[in-house]
Amino acid sequence: MGHKKDKQKEKKDKKHSDKDDPVMESPRVEAKYEDSSGEKLPNRIYEEELIRLQIELVKLQEWIKYRGLRVVVLFEGRDAAGKGGAIKRIAECLNPRVCRIVALGVPTEREKTQWYFQRYVSHLPAAGELVLFDRSWYNRAGVERVMGFCTEEEYWDFLRSCPNFESMLIRSGIILIKYWFSVSDKEQERRFIQRINDPTRRWKISPMDVESRSKWVEYSKAKDEMFSYTDTKQSPWFVVEADDKRRARLNCISHLLSQIPYLEVPRETIFLPPLTKDKSYVRPPMSEQTFVPDRYQS
């Protein structure tokens, strides 16, 4: 079954250094509010912190673009753990030309014949890009393993190959950060029921999600096995407690900001020039244009 690498678990966060700029330090983005009561984070506090962190994300984005960094962030976890919500909050204020979300579907028949990592490699970032993977190559160690979509040989080959693959990415200069969103069985059930009863969220739950409920222990074992091989010192997993979605999002964003040293990139002052008018221009009659009906006029 392959030899499991012995490794020392480190609780401290690992930070990626920038050898070209040794004096550079990232701003400390620490939580202003801490609540250990176990209650849901109040919406007012959540919104205030989210806006503050999103401003820092914009600064990080500009730094990534300015320095030509290549950043990959993986989001893994059980169904309804909150991965998509965290990704959405990270990306919603960023430039889609800099920050890309990759959420691949079922592999095609052609892709099934390729080297397993091949279809993910094509989505890796170029210089000045940040790529957020909503699930990733770890599908093989999770859903494919539990649901029987891969062979034993393919599964164990993945566990042996993955640390080497990620090491190769890191050696090439890619900053790789991996998050596992952890959710309890009771909270997952609550979210599933919410999705079933909400027409706007029903698309989020699939027959595969429903079946995963009966395989809770199998998924737990698969996750533990995956961590034992791929939670390495060079490429660790960072676990996000996700029963409270608001806290999970803030904790994840705050941690992400702490992993990449950055500075605020100076920007030129923008002056809006006055509107130039041309008296010779005559707008075509509005009757010649087709307008969307105004159904909500006051």
N, C-alpha and C positions, 0 to 999 in steps of 0.2 A: 504493500500500500504506500510505499515511499517513506523515507525517513523524515520525520518532523524536525525542523530546525529548532535547536535550543536558542532561546533569546531572552534577554532581560526586559521585563515589562517596565516601561518608564511612564510615570504619571505626569511628568512635566510636559507641557506643550513643546513641540519641536518647531523651531523657526527657520525659515529658509534665508540664508544669508546672501548678500550681494557682494561678490568679491571685488567688483569694479568700483564700489563705493563703500569702503569699510566704515566710514564715519556716519553713514546714513542711518537714521533711526526712524522707526514708524511711530506716529502719534499713538499714545496710549488710549485705546477706546475701551474704557471700562464701564460697566453697568452703573448707572446712577442710582438705580433702585434695586434693592434686594429684599425678597420676601420669602421667608422659610416657613410660612404658615401652611403651605400646601394648597391654598386656594388659588383659583384662576387669577391671572394677572389682570388688574383693572384695565379696561379699554383705553382710558385716558393716558395712563402711564405707558401702555403699549404703543399708542400712536405717537407720543412724544419721543420715545426711544427709537422707534422705527425711523422716523424722519431724520433724527440725528445720525443714526447709523447709515442711512441711505445717502446722506450728504458725504459721509466718509467713503462710501462705496464709489461715488462719483470721482472723488479724489484718487482713489486706488485705480480706477479705470484709466484716468488720465496718466497716472504714473506707468501703468502697464503699457499704454500706447507710446508714451514718451521714451521709455527705456527698451521697448521692443521685447518685453517679457512674453513668455508663453506659459499660460496657466491652465491647468485642468483640475476641475473639482468634480468628484464623483459623489452622487447621492444614492445611497442604498438603504434598504430597510423593508419591513413587512408592508403589505398592502395597507393603505389608509394611515400610514405612519406620519404623513405630513411632509413628505419630500417635495411634492409639487408646489405646495404652498410656500415653502421656504425658497425654492428656486424662483417662484414668481416675484416674491418680495425683493430678492437680490437683483433680478433683471429689470424690474419695471421702471427704474429710473436711469438705466444705463443705455448706452448707444448700442443698438442691435448689430452694428457693424464691428463693434469691439467685443461685445458679450453675446455669445451664441448658446442656445439651448439645444442639446441633442437628446432626442427621445426616440430611439429606433424601435420599429415594430418587429413583427416576426420575420426572421431571415427568409429570403427567397430561396428557391431550389438551387440557384446558382451560388448564392452566398453560403449555403450549407456545404458546398464542396470546397470552399476556400479555407485557407489557414484561419483558425478560429478568430484571431485578433484582427484579421484583415479589414473587416467592415468597420471596425472602430478606429483603426489607424487613419482612415481617410477623413475623419472628423477632427483629428487633433489640430491644435491651433498653430497658426503661423505667428510671426513676430507681431507683438502688439495686440494679441487676442486672448480672451478669457472664454473657456468653453465649460459649460455646466452640463454634465451627463445625468439625465434623469433615468437612472439605471444604466448599467454599463456592461463590461465584459464579465462582471460578477454574476450575470444571469446564469452562467453555467454552474456556478457553485450553489445557486439558490433554486430558482424555479425549475431549471432544466434537471437538476439533480433530484429534487423531490418528486416532480411530476413524470420523471422517466423520459425526458426528451433528449437525453444523451446517454451514451453507453458508459459502463464502468471505466473502460479504458480512456475515453474522452474526458471523463470527470477527473480521474487521477492525473492525467497528463496536464490538465489545466492547473490543478493545484501545484504541481511541480514547476510548471512553466511560468505562472503568473508573477511570482517574485522576480524572476529574471527579466520578464517583459517590462515590469514597472521600473526595475533598476536601469534598464536600457533607456527608458524614457527620461528618467532623472539625470542620467549621465549625459544625455543629449542636451540638457539645459531646461527641460520642461519642469515646471513647479507642479507637483502632483499632491493633491489634498483629498482625503477620502473620509466621508461622513456616513455613519450608520445611524439611522433614526429608529429609536427603540420605543415601541408602544406596547401597552399591556393588552391582554386578551379582552378585558372588559371595555376598554376604551376603543379598541378596534371594532368590537361588536356595535358599540354605540354609533360610531361613525358609519359603519355599513348600513345600519338601519336608517340613519339620517339620509344617506345617499339614495336608498331605496324609496324613501318617502318624498324626496325632493326632486321634482321633474328637471330642474336645472343641474342636478348633480348625478342623476341616474346613470349617465354615460360613464361615470367614473368607476362603476362596479360591473365586473364581468363574471361570467360563469367560473373562470379561473380563480377569481377572488373568493367566490362563495366556496369553492372546493378547498381553498387554502385553509378555511376555518377547521375542517376536519383533519388537517395535517399540521396542526400547530406544533406538536412535538417534533415532527419530522423536520419542519423548517428550523426549529430551535437547534436541533442536532447539526443540520447543514450549516447554519450560521457559526456554530462553535467550531466545527471542522474547518470552515473557511478562515476564521480568525487564527486558528492554530498554525496555518500555513502562510497567511498573507498579512498578518499584523506584525510587520517587521520594524526594526529600528529605523531603517531608511525610509520606509513607506508605511507609517502606522495608520490604524483606523482610529477615528475620533467618534465616540459614541455620543449622540444627542438624545437626552431624555425627552420624549415627545408626547407625553400624555396631555400636556398643556401646550397647544399649538403656538400660542403667543410667546411663551417663554422659549420654546424650542427655536422659533425663528430668530428671536433676538440673540439667544446664546450662540446660534450657528453663525449669524452674520458677524457678531462681535469677535468670535474666535477666528473666523476667516480673515478678518482685517488684521488680526494679530499675527497671522502666519506669513504675511508678505510685507517686509519693511517698505515703506513708501513715504514720499514727501509730497506736499502740494505743489503742483507744477504751476509756475507763474504764467499768467495769461495776460495778453494785451487788453487794455481797456477798449471796450467797444463803444463807438459813437454812432448813433443812428442818424444817417444823413436825412436832410429834408426831402420830402416827396417832390419829384420833378414832374411838372404838369406840361402837357403839350396841347395847346388850344386847338390845334388842327385835328386832334384825334376825336372821332365821333363813335361812341359805343353803338354796336348794332342794336336794333329794337329788341326788347326783352321778349316780345311775342314770337320771335324767331327761335327762341331757345326752349328746351324742355326742362322744366323744373320738377323737383321732387315735391309732391303735395305737402303743404303745411297743415298737418292734422292736429297740431298742438298750438295753434295761434291763440293768443290771449283774447 
